[in-house]
């Protein structure tokens, strides 16, 4: 069986590939666990200097696999695999580069806020449709996104769930560069190779300093988001959204408060 999360060490660059192209790389609980394992292991692996995250097929990731989630809902007080993955990327000690193409939905978009460099293929589309599902944003995006793009633009992206083209994402500062699809991995790997040649200690220290001003607040916000998510997951809004998804119809929130 082919692994849905693949790892390949290219020199000192660890390439982590989301490999479920037939489902646009939608993420299951097991895939979140495997991703978290991969990122956490890089912190202590001296062979890895840089991490590159990308997706196989025609998309980066379509976000959470709703069918899988319905089979494995968040229960109890244990940290859900998706949340563990968010923290693993947010707390990664080594530089993280993302190469984004096709769809980057939900966590596929918010996780980019924790990457150090993001390259997007022309034609990529980012979307954060949390409110549409009756839930709230995650991965600290309610703190990081307004800080990056301003409160009103963040509201447009998070409340209206407005899709972003790669070019618009570049203009807002969400990505470093927009490149032709056939040069995406080349551009990302070139940046990774440049980072590999630099002093690792200085890179790690610079990354820590860049995170330090908001580190405590970010942890607080991520915890608040997760707690609110737990509450929203049992709300009538979310139940209607997920039922509509299963029944392949448009949800009707008109009679819900």
N, C-alpha and C positions, 0 to 999 in steps of 0.2 A: 504493500500500500504506500502510495506516494504521500510524504508528509505535507500537510497544509501550511506549515511554516518551515521554510528551508533556510539553512545557514551555510554560508560559504566564506571561508577566510581567503581573501585575495591580498597576499602580502600581510600588512597590518590592518587591513580594512575588512571588517566583518559585514558582509552583505546579508541582510535578513529580508527574505522574500515572502510575501503573503501569496500563497499558491493555491487559490481556489477560483480560478478564472471563470469556471462555468456558473458561478454564483456571484460574479463581480467582486470576488474576495470578501464577501460578507463574513463577519467574524462570529464564530461560535465560542461557547465557554471554553472548550479545549484549546481553541486557537489563541484566545486571550491568555490562557495559562502558559502555553508554549512561548508566546511573545514575551510575557513577563519573565519567564525563565531565561530566555535568550538575553534580554537587556540586563537583568540582574547579574548574570554570569560575566558580562563584559567588565563590570566594575573591578573584578579581581583577576581577570585574565590578562596577564602581561603581554600576550601575543597580539591583543587587540588595541589599536590606537584610535580608530575611528569606526563609527557604526553608520551604515547606509541602509535605510529602510525603503522598500519599494514594493510594488505589486506586480504579479504576473497577469498576462492577458490584457484586456482593454480598460482596466480600471485600477486605481490605487486601492480603494476599498469602499464598498457600498455601506460600510458601517455595521451596526449590530444585526445579526441574523435574527429576525423577529420570531421565526418559527422555532429556532433553537431556544430562544429566550423563553417562549411560552412553555417549552418542555422542561426548562431549567430556570425557573424564576428565582429572583433573589429571596432567600429565606434565611431566618436566623440572624445571628450577629457576625457571622464570618465575613471576611472581606470578599466581595464578589470578584471573579477573575478579571472582569473588565476594569474594575477599580484598581486592582493590583497592577494591571498593565499600565494604566495612567500614571500611577506613582513610579513605576519602574522607569518610564521615559522621563518623567519630571525630575527624578532624582539621579538620572544617569550621570556619572562622573566624567565620562569621555564625550567628545563631540559627536553629535547625532545629525546626520544629513538625511533629508527626505527627498525622494524623487517621485513627483506626483503626476499622474496622467489619468485621463478619463474621469470617472466619478470619485470624489472624495466627500463622503457623506457622514454626518454625525461625528463620531469619534475620529473618523478619517480626516475631518477638517480640524477639530479642536486639538488633536494630538500634535498638529503642526506648530501650535503655539509654544510647544516645549522643545522643538527641534532648533538646532543652532543655525542651520542653513537649510533652505527649502528651494528646490528647483521644480518648476512646473512646465509641463508640455503645453504648447499652444493647443487649445481645445479642451483642456481640463476644466472641470466645473466643481466648485466647492459649495456645499450646502449643509446647513445646521438645522434640521427640521424637528427639533425636540418638542417645541410647543405644539406642532401639528399632531404629535403622538400623546399629548396630554402630560408630558413630563417637562423637565427643565434641563438646561445645558449642564455639562460636566467638564472634568479635566481642568477646572480652574478658569474656564473661559469667561465666566461672568466677571472676573477680575482682569484677566490678561487682555481680552479682546477690547474692552473700552479703553484700557490704557494704551493700546496700540492704535486704534482707529477712531477713538472718540465715542462718547456715550450714544449719540444719535445714530451713528452708523452701526454700532454694535446692536442697538435695538432693532434696526432694519434687518440685520443678519440673523438675530436670535429670536425676535418676536414675529417678524413677517416671514422668516425663513427664506429670505431672498437669496437666490442662487448667485454665485460669483463666478465670472469668467476668470481664466488665468490672468489675463491682462489687468482686470479690475483688482484682483488679489495682489498683483504686483504694485499697482498704484496705491493701494491701502497699506502696503508694507508687510503683507502676509507671506510673500514669497520674495526670494532674492532675484530671480530672473525667470523669464519665460523663453523657452527654447523650442525648436522644432521637435516633434515627437520622436523622430529617429535619432536625435542627438541627446535625448534626456539623460540616459544613463551615462553617456560619455561625459556630459557636463558635470553630473553629480560625482562621478568617479574622479574627474580631474580635480575638483575641489577637495575631495577626500585625500587624494595623493599629495596635494599641497599641504594639507594639515599634518599628514604623516611626517613630512620633512621638518616640521617645527618642533621646538622643545616641548615634550609632553608635559613637564611640570608647569611651564608657563601657560600652556593651553588650559590645563585643568584649573589652575589658579584664576585665570581670566574668566573661565566659565563660572566658577564659584562667585567671583566678584559681581558678575553680571546678574546672577540670581539673588544675591544677598539682600538687596534693598526690599524685595517683596517676598522673601522666602517664608517668613512666619505668617504673613497675611495670606499667601497662597495656600499654605497648609490648612489654615482656618477656613478659607473659602471652599476648598475642595471637600473638606469634611461637611460643611454646611450644604453643599450641592448634593452630596451623596445622601445625607439625611433627608433632604427635601425630595430627592428622587425616590427613596424608599416609600415616603408618604404618598407621592403622586402615583406610584405604580399600582396602588390599590384604589385609586380614585375612579369615579364614574367616567371622567374624561378619557383616561387611559384604557379603561375597559372597553369603552365604545370604539376608540381608535384601533385597538388590537382586534376586536370582534369584526370591525369593518375590513381590516386587513385580511383576516381569515376568510371572510365572505366575499372578498374582492369587490367591495363597494365603497362609495364615498362616505366617510363618517358624518354623523349628524349630531352636532353639539348644541343645537338650538334650544333644547329643553333642559340642558344641564347648566348648573350654576358654577 
